Amino acid sequence: MNMPKSISTWLLIVFFVFEALAGFGIFANGIVSGVIALAAAIAFFLGK
């Protein structure tokens, strides 16, 4: 499996990992998830 090269892809992976953990009650912090989602969207639209 190839590793992702873009920052937006890495942020998207981290976002879904945090959301999966929140679903199990391990990590349930909406502010951090929101910041990661916003950073992923900004990096995606900037093309990074």
PDB file of N, CA, C, O and CB in Angstrom:
ATOM      1  N   MET A   1       0.833  -1.177   0.000  1.00  0.00           N
ATOM      2  CA  MET A   1       0.000   0.000   0.000  1.00  0.00           C
ATOM      3  C   MET A   1       0.883   1.247   0.000  1.00  0.00           C
ATOM      4  O   MET A   1       1.824   1.345   0.788  1.00  0.00           O
ATOM      5  CB  MET A   1      -0.951  -0.006   1.211  1.00  0.00           C
ATOM      6  N   ASN A   2       0.584   2.182  -0.871  1.00  0.00           N
ATOM      7  CA  ASN A   2       1.340   3.422  -0.926  1.00  0.00           C
ATOM      8  C   ASN A   2       0.851   4.399   0.137  1.00  0.00           C
ATOM      9  O   ASN A   2      -0.341   4.471   0.436  1.00  0.00           O
ATOM     10  CB  ASN A   2       1.235   4.051  -2.317  1.00  0.00           C
ATOM     11  N   MET A   3       1.788   5.144   0.697  1.00  0.00           N
ATOM     12  CA  MET A   3       1.443   6.148   1.692  1.00  0.00           C
ATOM     13  C   MET A   3       0.949   7.401   0.981  1.00  0.00           C
ATOM     14  O   MET A   3       1.475   7.755  -0.074  1.00  0.00           O
ATOM     15  CB  MET A   3       2.657   6.470   2.606  1.00  0.00           C
ATOM     16  N   PRO A   4      -0.050   8.077   1.535  1.00  0.00           N
ATOM     17  CA  PRO A   4      -0.546   9.301   0.918  1.00  0.00           C
ATOM     18  C   PRO A   4       0.533  10.383   0.906  1.00  0.00           C
ATOM     19  O   PRO A   4       1.365  10.455   1.811  1.00  0.00           O
ATOM     20  CB  PRO A   4      -1.793   9.804   1.657  1.00  0.00           C
ATOM     21  N   LYS A   5       0.509  11.220  -0.129  1.00  0.00           N
ATOM     22  CA  LYS A   5       1.514  12.262  -0.242  1.00  0.00           C
ATOM     23  C   LYS A   5       0.994  13.642   0.144  1.00  0.00           C
ATOM     24  O   LYS A   5       1.786  14.533   0.452  1.00  0.00           O
ATOM     25  CB  LYS A   5       2.042  12.299  -1.639  1.00  0.00           C
ATOM     26  N   SER A   6      -0.325  13.833   0.132  1.00  0.00           N
ATOM     27  CA  SER A   6      -0.857  15.168   0.409  1.00  0.00           C
ATOM     28  C   SER A   6      -1.253  15.322   1.881  1.00  0.00           C
ATOM     29  O   SER A   6      -1.643  14.365   2.550  1.00  0.00           O
ATOM     30  CB  SER A   6      -2.065  15.450  -0.488  1.00  0.00           C
ATOM     31  N   ILE A   7      -1.138  16.543   2.345  1.00  0.00           N
ATOM     32  CA  ILE A   7      -1.487  16.859   3.730  1.00  0.00           C
ATOM     33  C   ILE A   7      -2.978  16.660   3.960  1.00  0.00           C
ATOM     34  O   ILE A   7      -3.391  16.181   5.016  1.00  0.00           O
ATOM     35  CB  ILE A   7      -1.083  18.302   4.078  1.00  0.00           C
ATOM     36  N   SER A   8      -3.793  17.035   2.956  1.00  0.00           N
ATOM     37  CA  SER A   8      -5.245  16.919   3.135  1.00  0.00           C
ATOM     38  C   SER A   8      -5.672  15.464   3.317  1.00  0.00           C
ATOM     39  O   SER A   8      -6.599  15.178   4.074  1.00  0.00           O
ATOM     40  CB  SER A   8      -5.978  17.531   1.936  1.00  0.00           C
ATOM     41  N   THR A   9      -5.002  14.551   2.630  1.00  0.00           N
ATOM     42  CA  THR A   9      -5.322  13.131   2.788  1.00  0.00           C
ATOM     43  C   THR A   9      -4.961  12.647   4.189  1.00  0.00           C
ATOM     44  O   THR A   9      -5.719  11.893   4.799  1.00  0.00           O
ATOM     45  CB  THR A   9      -4.584  12.290   1.731  1.00  0.00           C
ATOM     46  N   TRP A  10      -3.818  13.072   4.697  1.00  0.00           N
ATOM     47  CA  TRP A  10      -3.421  12.700   6.049  1.00  0.00           C
ATOM     48  C   TRP A  10      -4.392  13.253   7.085  1.00  0.00           C
ATOM     49  O   TRP A  10      -4.752  12.561   8.037  1.00  0.00           O
ATOM     50  CB  TRP A  10      -2.010  13.194   6.340  1.00  0.00           C
ATOM     51  N   LEU A  11      -4.813  14.499   6.897  1.00  0.00           N
ATOM     52  CA  LEU A  11      -5.773  15.084   7.836  1.00  0.00           C
ATOM     53  C   LEU A  11      -7.112  14.370   7.773  1.00  0.00           C
ATOM     54  O   LEU A  11      -7.772  14.201   8.798  1.00  0.00           O
ATOM     55  CB  LEU A  11      -5.964  16.570   7.546  1.00  0.00           C
ATOM     56  N   LEU A  12      -7.519  13.952   6.590  1.00  0.00           N
ATOM     57  CA  LEU A  12      -8.775  13.219   6.454  1.00  0.00           C
ATOM     58  C   LEU A  12      -8.685  11.867   7.165  1.00  0.00           C
ATOM     59  O   LEU A  12      -9.641  11.445   7.814  1.00  0.00           O
ATOM     60  CB  LEU A  12      -9.126  13.020   4.966  1.00  0.00           C
ATOM     61  N   ILE A  13      -7.554  11.196   7.047  1.00  0.00           N
ATOM     62  CA  ILE A  13      -7.358   9.909   7.731  1.00  0.00           C
ATOM     63  C   ILE A  13      -7.407  10.104   9.248  1.00  0.00           C
ATOM     64  O   ILE A  13      -8.053   9.331   9.956  1.00  0.00           O
ATOM     65  CB  ILE A  13      -6.005   9.266   7.313  1.00  0.00           C
ATOM     66  N   VAL A  14      -6.726  11.132   9.740  1.00  0.00           N
ATOM     67  CA  VAL A  14      -6.717  11.411  11.178  1.00  0.00           C
ATOM     68  C   VAL A  14      -8.122  11.753  11.666  1.00  0.00           C
ATOM     69  O   VAL A  14      -8.526  11.325  12.748  1.00  0.00           O
ATOM     70  CB  VAL A  14      -5.744  12.566  11.500  1.00  0.00           C
ATOM     71  N   PHE A  15      -8.871  12.527  10.869  1.00  0.00           N
ATOM     72  CA  PHE A  15     -10.241  12.873  11.237  1.00  0.00           C
ATOM     73  C   PHE A  15     -11.093  11.624  11.392  1.00  0.00           C
ATOM     74  O   PHE A  15     -11.806  11.489  12.386  1.00  0.00           O
ATOM     75  CB  PHE A  15     -10.859  13.804  10.194  1.00  0.00           C
ATOM     76  N   PHE A  16     -11.035  10.710  10.433  1.00  0.00           N
ATOM     77  CA  PHE A  16     -11.865   9.513  10.518  1.00  0.00           C
ATOM     78  C   PHE A  16     -11.416   8.579  11.646  1.00  0.00           C
ATOM     79  O   PHE A  16     -12.247   7.881  12.226  1.00  0.00           O
ATOM     80  CB  PHE A  16     -11.839   8.770   9.192  1.00  0.00           C
ATOM     81  N   VAL A  17     -10.141   8.554  11.960  1.00  0.00           N
ATOM     82  CA  VAL A  17      -9.675   7.760  13.101  1.00  0.00           C
ATOM     83  C   VAL A  17     -10.248   8.337  14.400  1.00  0.00           C
ATOM     84  O   VAL A  17     -10.725   7.591  15.255  1.00  0.00           O
ATOM     85  CB  VAL A  17      -8.115   7.729  13.154  1.00  0.00           C
ATOM     86  N   PHE A  18     -10.198   9.676  14.547  1.00  0.00           N
ATOM     87  CA  PHE A  18     -10.742  10.296  15.752  1.00  0.00           C
ATOM     88  C   PHE A  18     -12.246  10.092  15.848  1.00  0.00           C
ATOM     89  O   PHE A  18     -12.771   9.859  16.937  1.00  0.00           O
ATOM     90  CB  PHE A  18     -10.415  11.785  15.776  1.00  0.00           C
ATOM     91  N   GLU A  19     -12.946  10.177  14.718  1.00  0.00           N
ATOM     92  CA  GLU A  19     -14.393   9.963  14.742  1.00  0.00           C
ATOM     93  C   GLU A  19     -14.737   8.513  15.089  1.00  0.00           C
ATOM     94  O   GLU A  19     -15.718   8.263  15.790  1.00  0.00           O
ATOM     95  CB  GLU A  19     -15.006  10.338  13.387  1.00  0.00           C
ATOM     96  N   ALA A  20     -13.954   7.573  14.614  1.00  0.00           N
ATOM     97  CA  ALA A  20     -14.171   6.160  14.959  1.00  0.00           C
ATOM     98  C   ALA A  20     -13.945   5.943  16.456  1.00  0.00           C
ATOM     99  O   ALA A  20     -14.704   5.219  17.100  1.00  0.00           O
ATOM    100  CB  ALA A  20     -13.229   5.240  14.133  1.00  0.00           C
ATOM    101  N   LEU A  21     -12.913   6.563  17.003  1.00  0.00           N
ATOM    102  CA  LEU A  21     -12.665   6.453  18.438  1.00  0.00           C
ATOM    103  C   LEU A  21     -13.780   7.116  19.242  1.00  0.00           C
ATOM    104  O   LEU A  21     -14.156   6.621  20.305  1.00  0.00           O
ATOM    105  CB  LEU A  21     -11.315   7.081  18.793  1.00  0.00           C
ATOM    106  N   ALA A  22     -14.306   8.225  18.745  1.00  0.00           N
ATOM    107  CA  ALA A  22     -15.411   8.896  19.437  1.00  0.00           C
ATOM    108  C   ALA A  22     -16.663   8.022  19.419  1.00  0.00           C
ATOM    109  O   ALA A  22     -17.453   8.044  20.362  1.00  0.00           O
ATOM    110  CB  ALA A  22     -15.706  10.268  18.788  1.00  0.00           C
ATOM    111  N   GLY A  23     -16.841   7.260  18.353  1.00  0.00           N
ATOM    112  CA  GLY A  23     -17.983   6.357  18.282  1.00  0.00           C
ATOM    113  C   GLY A  23     -17.932   5.283  19.352  1.00  0.00           C
ATOM    114  O   GLY A  23     -18.971   4.809  19.810  1.00  0.00           O
ATOM    115  N   PHE A  24     -16.733   4.900  19.750  1.00  0.00           N
ATOM    116  CA  PHE A  24     -16.573   3.918  20.808  1.00  0.00           C
ATOM    117  C   PHE A  24     -16.428   4.561  22.186  1.00  0.00           C
ATOM    118  O   PHE A  24     -16.300   3.859  23.189  1.00  0.00           O
ATOM    119  CB  PHE A  24     -15.376   3.052  20.521  1.00  0.00           C
ATOM    120  N   GLY A  25     -16.447   5.888  22.237  1.00  0.00           N
ATOM    121  CA  GLY A  25     -16.360   6.592  23.511  1.00  0.00           C
ATOM    122  C   GLY A  25     -14.961   6.758  24.042  1.00  0.00           C
ATOM    123  O   GLY A  25     -14.782   7.166  25.189  1.00  0.00           O
ATOM    124  N   ILE A  26     -13.962   6.451  23.235  1.00  0.00           N
ATOM    125  CA  ILE A  26     -12.583   6.554  23.703  1.00  0.00           C
ATOM    126  C   ILE A  26     -12.098   7.994  23.619  1.00  0.00           C
ATOM    127  O   ILE A  26     -11.477   8.504  24.552  1.00  0.00           O
ATOM    128  CB  ILE A  26     -11.663   5.633  22.886  1.00  0.00           C
ATOM    129  N   PHE A  27     -12.383   8.642  22.501  1.00  0.00           N
ATOM    130  CA  PHE A  27     -11.945  10.017  22.274  1.00  0.00           C
ATOM    131  C   PHE A  27     -13.145  10.793  21.757  1.00  0.00           C
ATOM    132  O   PHE A  27     -13.499  10.683  20.583  1.00  0.00           O
ATOM    133  CB  PHE A  27     -10.735  10.089  21.265  1.00  0.00           C
ATOM    134  N   ALA A  28     -13.767  11.569  22.621  1.00  0.00           N
ATOM    135  CA  ALA A  28     -14.986  12.272  22.228  1.00  0.00           C
ATOM    136  C   ALA A  28     -14.821  13.766  22.493  1.00  0.00           C
ATOM    137  O   ALA A  28     -15.395  14.308  23.438  1.00  0.00           O
ATOM    138  CB  ALA A  28     -16.218  11.714  22.990  1.00  0.00           C
ATOM    139  N   ASN A  29     -14.031  14.420  21.650  1.00  0.00           N
ATOM    140  CA  ASN A  29     -13.832  15.860  21.772  1.00  0.00           C
ATOM    141  C   ASN A  29     -14.221  16.497  20.445  1.00  0.00           C
ATOM    142  O   ASN A  29     -13.491  16.397  19.459  1.00  0.00           O
ATOM    143  CB  ASN A  29     -12.350  16.207  22.157  1.00  0.00           C
ATOM    144  N   GLY A  30     -15.365  17.145  20.428  1.00  0.00           N
ATOM    145  CA  GLY A  30     -15.885  17.721  19.199  1.00  0.00           C
ATOM    146  C   GLY A  30     -15.063  18.870  18.662  1.00  0.00           C
ATOM    147  O   GLY A  30     -15.019  19.088  17.451  1.00  0.00           O
ATOM    148  N   ILE A  31     -14.406  19.612  19.550  1.00  0.00           N
ATOM    149  CA  ILE A  31     -13.612  20.754  19.097  1.00  0.00           C
ATOM    150  C   ILE A  31     -12.419  20.282  18.287  1.00  0.00           C
ATOM    151  O   ILE A  31     -12.139  20.835  17.224  1.00  0.00           O
ATOM    152  CB  ILE A  31     -13.142  21.598  20.289  1.00  0.00           C
ATOM    153  N   VAL A  32     -11.714  19.275  18.768  1.00  0.00           N
ATOM    154  CA  VAL A  32     -10.550  18.761  18.046  1.00  0.00           C
ATOM    155  C   VAL A  32     -10.976  18.163  16.709  1.00  0.00           C
ATOM    156  O   VAL A  32     -10.305  18.375  15.699  1.00  0.00           O
ATOM    157  CB  VAL A  32      -9.807  17.706  18.893  1.00  0.00           C
ATOM    158  N   SER A  33     -12.064  17.432  16.686  1.00  0.00           N
ATOM    159  CA  SER A  33     -12.564  16.853  15.443  1.00  0.00           C
ATOM    160  C   SER A  33     -12.947  17.949  14.455  1.00  0.00           C
ATOM    161  O   SER A  33     -12.687  17.827  13.258  1.00  0.00           O
ATOM    162  CB  SER A  33     -13.767  15.942  15.720  1.00  0.00           C
ATOM    163  N   GLY A  34     -13.557  19.009  14.947  1.00  0.00           N
ATOM    164  CA  GLY A  34     -13.929  20.127  14.087  1.00  0.00           C
ATOM    165  C   GLY A  34     -12.727  20.851  13.520  1.00  0.00           C
ATOM    166  O   GLY A  34     -12.729  21.248  12.355  1.00  0.00           O
ATOM    167  N   VAL A  35     -11.708  21.025  14.330  1.00  0.00           N
ATOM    168  CA  VAL A  35     -10.487  21.688  13.863  1.00  0.00           C
ATOM    169  C   VAL A  35      -9.789  20.841  12.806  1.00  0.00           C
ATOM    170  O   VAL A  35      -9.305  21.373  11.806  1.00  0.00           O
ATOM    171  CB  VAL A  35      -9.533  21.960  15.040  1.00  0.00           C
ATOM    172  N   ILE A  36      -9.733  19.540  13.016  1.00  0.00           N
ATOM    173  CA  ILE A  36      -9.110  18.648  12.041  1.00  0.00           C
ATOM    174  C   ILE A  36      -9.894  18.649  10.735  1.00  0.00           C
ATOM    175  O   ILE A  36      -9.302  18.666   9.656  1.00  0.00           O
ATOM    176  CB  ILE A  36      -9.011  17.221  12.601  1.00  0.00           C
ATOM    177  N   ALA A  37     -11.230  18.632  10.826  1.00  0.00           N
ATOM    178  CA  ALA A  37     -12.058  18.665   9.621  1.00  0.00           C
ATOM    179  C   ALA A  37     -11.865  19.983   8.870  1.00  0.00           C
ATOM    180  O   ALA A  37     -11.771  19.983   7.643  1.00  0.00           O
ATOM    181  CB  ALA A  37     -13.543  18.469   9.982  1.00  0.00           C
ATOM    182  N   LEU A  38     -11.805  21.093   9.584  1.00  0.00           N
ATOM    183  CA  LEU A  38     -11.587  22.387   8.951  1.00  0.00           C
ATOM    184  C   LEU A  38     -10.210  22.456   8.295  1.00  0.00           C
ATOM    185  O   LEU A  38     -10.074  22.970   7.185  1.00  0.00           O
ATOM    186  CB  LEU A  38     -11.740  23.510   9.976  1.00  0.00           C
ATOM    187  N   ALA A  39      -9.200  21.946   8.972  1.00  0.00           N
ATOM    188  CA  ALA A  39      -7.853  21.940   8.403  1.00  0.00           C
ATOM    189  C   ALA A  39      -7.797  21.074   7.145  1.00  0.00           C
ATOM    190  O   ALA A  39      -7.139  21.434   6.168  1.00  0.00           O
ATOM    191  CB  ALA A  39      -6.836  21.436   9.441  1.00  0.00           C
ATOM    192  N   ALA A  40      -8.479  19.946   7.170  1.00  0.00           N
ATOM    193  CA  ALA A  40      -8.510  19.071   5.989  1.00  0.00           C
ATOM    194  C   ALA A  40      -9.191  19.767   4.823  1.00  0.00           C
ATOM    195  O   ALA A  40      -8.731  19.669   3.686  1.00  0.00           O
ATOM    196  CB  ALA A  40      -9.233  17.751   6.307  1.00  0.00           C
ATOM    197  N   ALA A  41     -10.281  20.469   5.096  1.00  0.00           N
ATOM    198  CA  ALA A  41     -11.005  21.169   4.023  1.00  0.00           C
ATOM    199  C   ALA A  41     -10.145  22.300   3.447  1.00  0.00           C
ATOM    200  O   ALA A  41     -10.090  22.477   2.230  1.00  0.00           O
ATOM    201  CB  ALA A  41     -12.354  21.736   4.552  1.00  0.00           C
ATOM    202  N   ILE A  42      -9.487  23.049   4.300  1.00  0.00           N
ATOM    203  CA  ILE A  42      -8.635  24.147   3.830  1.00  0.00           C
ATOM    204  C   ILE A  42      -7.473  23.608   3.009  1.00  0.00           C
ATOM    205  O   ILE A  42      -7.165  24.148   1.947  1.00  0.00           O
ATOM    206  CB  ILE A  42      -8.107  24.974   5.019  1.00  0.00           C
ATOM    207  N   ALA A  43      -6.817  22.539   3.492  1.00  0.00           N
ATOM    208  CA  ALA A  43      -5.697  21.961   2.763  1.00  0.00           C
ATOM    209  C   ALA A  43      -6.164  21.395   1.426  1.00  0.00           C
ATOM    210  O   ALA A  43      -5.441  21.479   0.432  1.00  0.00           O
ATOM    211  CB  ALA A  43      -5.018  20.866   3.598  1.00  0.00           C
ATOM    212  N   PHE A  44      -7.351  20.826   1.393  1.00  0.00           N
ATOM    213  CA  PHE A  44      -7.892  20.284   0.137  1.00  0.00           C
ATOM    214  C   PHE A  44      -8.123  21.399  -0.876  1.00  0.00           C
ATOM    215  O   PHE A  44      -7.734  21.282  -2.038  1.00  0.00           O
ATOM    216  CB  PHE A  44      -9.212  19.524   0.396  1.00  0.00           C
ATOM    217  N   PHE A  45      -8.752  22.473  -0.434  1.00  0.00           N
ATOM    218  CA  PHE A  45      -9.068  23.559  -1.357  1.00  0.00           C
ATOM    219  C   PHE A  45      -7.830  24.351  -1.777  1.00  0.00           C
ATOM    220  O   PHE A  45      -7.810  24.944  -2.855  1.00  0.00           O
ATOM    221  CB  PHE A  45     -10.076  24.491  -0.726  1.00  0.00           C
ATOM    222  N   LEU A  46      -6.805  24.363  -0.936  1.00  0.00           N
ATOM    223  CA  LEU A  46      -5.558  25.018  -1.327  1.00  0.00           C
ATOM    224  C   LEU A  46      -4.698  24.122  -2.199  1.00  0.00           C
ATOM    225  O   LEU A  46      -3.744  24.588  -2.824  1.00  0.00           O
ATOM    226  CB  LEU A  46      -4.778  25.438  -0.098  1.00  0.00           C
ATOM    227  N   GLY A  47      -5.025  22.857  -2.244  1.00  0.00           N
ATOM    228  CA  GLY A  47      -4.277  21.919  -3.077  1.00  0.00           C
ATOM    229  C   GLY A  47      -2.986  21.431  -2.472  1.00  0.00           C
ATOM    230  O   GLY A  47      -2.059  21.079  -3.202  1.00  0.00           O
ATOM    231  N   LYS A  48      -2.901  21.403  -1.173  1.00  0.00           N
ATOM    232  CA  LYS A  48      -1.678  20.944  -0.502  1.00  0.00           C
ATOM    233  C   LYS A  48      -1.721  19.466  -0.239  1.00  0.00           C
ATOM    234  O   LYS A  48      -0.775  18.911   0.319  1.00  0.00           O
ATOM    235  CB  LYS A  48      -1.469  21.687   0.801  1.00  0.00           C
TER     236      LYS A  48
END
